[in-house]
Amino acid sequence: YNILIAHGGGPTAVINSSLRGIIEDARGSGRVDRIYAAQFGAEGLLQNRLIDLTDIPASETERLSFTPASAIGSCRRRLCEADFPAVLDCLIKNEVKAFFYNGGNDSMDTCDKISRLISREKLDIKVIGIPKTIDNDLDVTDHCPGYGSAARYAAICSSELALDASALPIHVVVLELMGRNAGWITAAGALASRLTPCEQLVYLPELGVDMDAMLADIEDRYSRGRGLLVTVSEGLCDRSGRPLAETGVVDGFGHSVPGGTAQYISTQIIERLKIKSRAEKPGLLGRTSMAYVSETDRREAYG
């Protein structure tokens, strides 16, 4: 029988390790004829745009564990009821008996919908969801492949910036980390706080902030003369639930795209406290950096 693999949502540093695991396990099983991948996730499914991975050399497969982003492409496309006939057509036309979908919350929801559809149509196709999200917010998981590497990146960047802030304590450094609604990555930025000499404040998206109270805390900590690092989530909101910085952009899953939170806070510090401030935002580097990848994360994703 044939299998089909697709990726959904933002790639992680280890998503290709999961891809490698599927390919190698399928080859070793002796039961799989062709290994297909949907190019650019759900978009490839809908357009029957598949990549045949069956005969790629073992050396190329091994390199996947050391390649960032998604080797087969991904997308932010939410499948709706009208898309399902095309999805079924792709699976049936290519004689797929096992469909693997690697993604986060929205992708796992899509997985569930496809599985229910297949069951309703009484088709002999297995649907397997592979957890993947740097946000670490998938239900019924202790932790999720992709998070460990993003957390390691956050911890290392934070400790480096904290040392810089303490070495030249003339400004407040505001670091913005990924995580629209979940604060796991931002919290990981405090992992090395005991080892660094500067003051640190951490603000998570689960807890709305009062700007006046935040600025008062920043002013107090900065006055101690040890330097100050303020680590914030990109999705940080005020007490009413409104993001501190709104882009006005909505992605393919219907989520508001956050951004500019660190710069907004930094500007407030400069204008209202008259203190120098710098905004730092690694952005996509925080989820795709292969230099800081967690070996445990890579191993778990492959497994």
C-alpha positions in Angstrom: 0.0 0.0 0.0 1.0 3.7 -0.3 1.3 6.3 2.4 1.0 10.1 2.3 2.6 12.7 4.5 1.7 16.4 4.9 2.9 19.2 7.1 0.7 22.0 8.4 1.3 25.4 10.1 4.6 26.9 11.0 7.6 24.6 10.7 9.8 23.8 13.7 13.5 23.0 13.9 12.7 19.2 14.2 9.7 18.7 11.9 11.9 17.2 9.3 13.2 14.7 11.9 9.6 13.4 12.2 9.5 13.2 8.3 12.7 11.2 8.4 11.3 8.8 11.0 8.2 8.1 8.9 10.2 7.5 5.7 12.7 5.2 7.4 10.1 3.2 9.3 8.0 2.8 6.1 11.0 1.5 4.2 11.9 -0.8 7.0 8.4 -2.3 7.3 8.6 -4.0 3.9 4.8 -3.3 3.5 4.9 0.2 1.8 5.1 0.5 -1.9 5.2 4.3 -2.4 5.9 7.1 0.1 4.2 10.4 -1.0 4.4 13.9 0.5 1.9 16.6 -0.2 3.7 19.7 -1.4 2.9 22.6 0.8 0.6 20.6 3.1 -3.2 21.0 2.6 -2.6 23.0 -0.6 -0.9 20.0 -2.1 -3.7 17.7 -1.0 -6.3 19.8 -2.7 -4.4 20.1 -5.9 -3.1 16.5 -5.9 0.5 17.9 -6.0 2.6 15.2 -4.5 6.3 14.5 -4.1 7.4 10.9 -4.4 10.0 10.2 -1.6 10.2 6.5 -2.1 13.6 6.4 -3.8 15.4 9.3 -2.4 18.9 8.2 -1.2 19.4 7.3 2.4 22.0 10.0 2.7 19.4 12.6 1.8 16.9 11.1 4.3 19.5 11.3 7.1 20.2 15.0 6.3 16.5 15.8 7.2 17.3 15.7 10.9 19.8 18.5 10.4 17.7 20.6 8.0 15.5 23.4 9.4 12.0 24.4 8.2 9.9 22.0 6.2 11.5 20.0 3.4 8.2 19.3 1.8 6.6 22.7 2.5 3.8 23.7 4.7 0.8 26.1 4.7 -1.7 27.8 6.9 -4.9 26.6 5.1 -7.9 25.6 7.1 -9.8 22.8 5.3 -13.6 23.3 5.2 -16.4 20.9 4.3 -16.2 21.9 0.6 -12.6 20.8 0.5 -13.1 17.2 1.7 -14.2 15.7 -1.7 -10.9 16.8 -3.2 -9.0 15.4 -0.2 -10.7 12.1 -0.5 -10.1 12.1 -4.3 -6.4 12.6 -3.7 -6.2 9.8 -1.2 -8.2 7.3 -3.3 -6.5 8.2 -6.6 -3.0 7.6 -5.1 -4.1 4.4 -3.4 -3.2 5.8 0.0 -3.9 3.5 3.0 -2.2 5.6 5.7 -2.2 9.4 5.9 0.2 11.2 8.3 -0.4 14.8 9.2 2.2 16.7 11.2 1.0 19.9 12.8 -0.3 21.9 15.7 -3.8 22.5 17.0 -5.5 23.5 13.7 -3.7 20.6 11.9 -4.8 18.1 14.5 -8.4 19.4 14.2 -8.1 18.9 10.4 -6.7 15.4 11.1 -9.8 14.6 13.2 -12.2 15.9 10.5 -10.5 13.8 7.8 -10.5 10.7 10.0 -14.3 11.2 10.7 -14.9 11.7 7.0 -13.1 8.5 6.1 -15.0 6.6 8.7 -18.3 7.9 7.4 -17.4 6.9 3.9 -16.3 3.5 5.2 -12.9 3.7 3.5 -9.9 1.6 4.6 -7.5 4.5 5.3 -5.7 5.2 8.6 -5.2 8.8 9.7 -2.3 9.5 12.0 -1.7 12.9 13.6 1.9 13.8 14.6 2.1 16.5 17.3 4.1 19.5 16.3 4.1 23.0 17.8 6.7 25.2 19.3 3.9 26.8 21.5 3.6 23.5 23.5 -0.1 24.0 23.7 -1.6 20.7 22.3 -4.1 19.1 24.6 -3.3 15.7 26.2 0.4 16.1 25.8 3.1 16.6 28.4 5.3 18.5 25.9 5.3 18.7 22.1 8.1 18.1 19.5 9.4 21.5 18.4 9.0 23.2 21.8 12.2 21.9 23.3 14.3 23.5 20.6 12.4 26.8 20.7 12.7 26.8 24.5 16.5 26.2 24.3 16.8 29.1 21.8 14.8 31.3 24.2 16.9 30.4 27.2 20.2 31.0 25.5 19.2 34.2 23.8 17.8 35.6 27.1 20.9 34.7 29.0 23.2 36.3 26.4 21.1 39.5 26.3 21.0 39.6 30.1 24.7 39.5 30.3 24.9 42.3 27.7 22.4 44.4 29.7 24.4 43.9 32.9 27.7 44.8 31.1 26.3 48.1 29.8 23.3 49.0 32.1 22.4 52.2 30.3 19.2 50.9 28.7 16.3 48.5 29.2 16.4 45.6 26.8 13.0 44.2 25.7 13.0 40.8 24.1 10.0 39.6 22.2 9.5 35.8 21.9 7.0 33.7 19.9 3.8 32.4 21.4 0.5 34.0 20.5 -1.6 32.6 23.3 0.8 30.3 25.2 3.6 31.5 27.3 5.8 28.4 27.4 8.6 29.8 25.2 8.6 33.2 27.0 8.8 31.4 30.3 11.7 29.3 29.0 13.5 32.6 28.6 13.9 32.7 32.4 15.5 29.3 32.7 19.0 30.8 33.1 18.0 33.9 35.1 19.7 32.7 38.3 23.0 32.6 36.4 22.9 36.2 35.1 23.6 39.3 37.2 21.0 41.7 35.7 17.4 42.3 36.7 14.8 40.4 34.7 11.0 40.7 34.2 8.9 38.2 32.3 5.4 38.8 30.9 3.2 35.9 29.6 0.2 36.1 27.2 -2.1 34.2 29.7 -2.0 37.2 32.0 -3.2 40.6 30.8 -0.9 43.5 31.8 -1.6 47.0 33.1 0.7 49.3 31.2 1.1 51.7 34.1 2.0 48.9 36.5 4.4 47.4 34.0 6.2 50.7 33.6 6.4 51.2 37.4 8.0 47.7 37.7 10.4 48.5 34.9 11.4 51.8 36.5 12.0 50.2 39.9 14.1 47.3 38.5 16.1 49.6 36.2 16.9 52.0 39.2 18.8 49.2 40.9 21.7 49.8 38.4 22.3 46.1 37.4 20.8 46.3 34.0 17.3 45.1 33.0 16.0 42.5 30.5 12.2 42.4 30.0 11.1 39.3 28.2 7.6 39.4 26.6 5.4 37.2 24.5 4.4 38.4 21.0 0.8 38.0 22.0 0.9 40.0 25.2 -2.4 41.7 25.9 -3.8 44.4 28.2 -6.3 43.6 31.0 -9.2 43.9 28.5 -7.7 41.2 26.3 -6.5 43.5 23.5 -3.0 42.9 22.1 -0.5 45.6 23.0 0.6 45.6 19.4 -1.8 44.7 16.6 -0.8 44.1 13.0 -4.3 44.0 11.6 -3.4 40.8 9.7 -5.2 37.5 9.9 -3.6 34.2 8.8 -5.1 31.3 6.9 -6.3 29.7 10.1 -8.2 32.9 11.1 -5.8 33.9 13.8 -4.7 37.5 14.3 -1.0 37.8 13.5 0.8 39.4 16.4 4.0 41.5 16.2 5.7 44.6 17.4 5.1 44.1 21.1 8.7 44.6 22.2 8.9 47.8 20.1 5.7 49.1 21.5 6.9 48.6 25.1 10.3 49.9 24.3 8.7 53.1 22.9 6.6 53.5 26.0 9.7 53.2 28.2 11.5 55.9 26.2 8.6 58.3 26.0 7.1 57.9 29.4 10.1 56.9 31.6 12.7 58.9 29.7 15.0 55.8 29.8 16.9 54.4 26.9 15.5 51.1 25.6 16.2 48.6 22.8 13.7 46.1 21.3 15.0 42.7 20.2 12.9 40.2 18.2 14.5 37.0 16.9 11.1 36.1 15.4 11.2 33.1 13.1 14.8 32.3 14.1 13.4 31.2 17.4 11.6 28.3 15.9 13.9 27.4 13.0 17.4 27.7 14.4 19.4 24.5 13.8 22.4 25.9 15.7 20.5 25.8 19.0 18.4 22.7 18.3 17.7 20.4 21.3 19.1 16.9 20.9 16.3 15.5 23.0 13.7 17.3 20.9 15.3 16.0 17.7 15.3 12.5 19.1 11.7 12.6 20.2 10.5 14.0 16.9 12.3 11.3 15.0 10.8 8.6 17.3 
